[in-house]
């Protein structure tokens, strides 16, 4: 039996109980992301790729995906 995650809303969601935000839950080994209007779809990753993405956003070095 799995333990339910504790979801936190993005600070950019505008607060309240609206369904237009990104939510995050973390465990010791993974990060889980979902949209509040589609809570059944969860993206799970590890902290390292998220850190690289945030660093690229901060430095303006985000590139288009390879095709």
NORNORQUI-V92767 format. One record per pair of residues at least 24 apart in sequence whose C-alpha atoms are under 6 Angstrom apart, sorted by the first residue. I is the first residue (numbers start at 1). J is the second residue. Records with the same first field share a line. If there is no record, write none. Layout:
I = J / J
This chain:
none
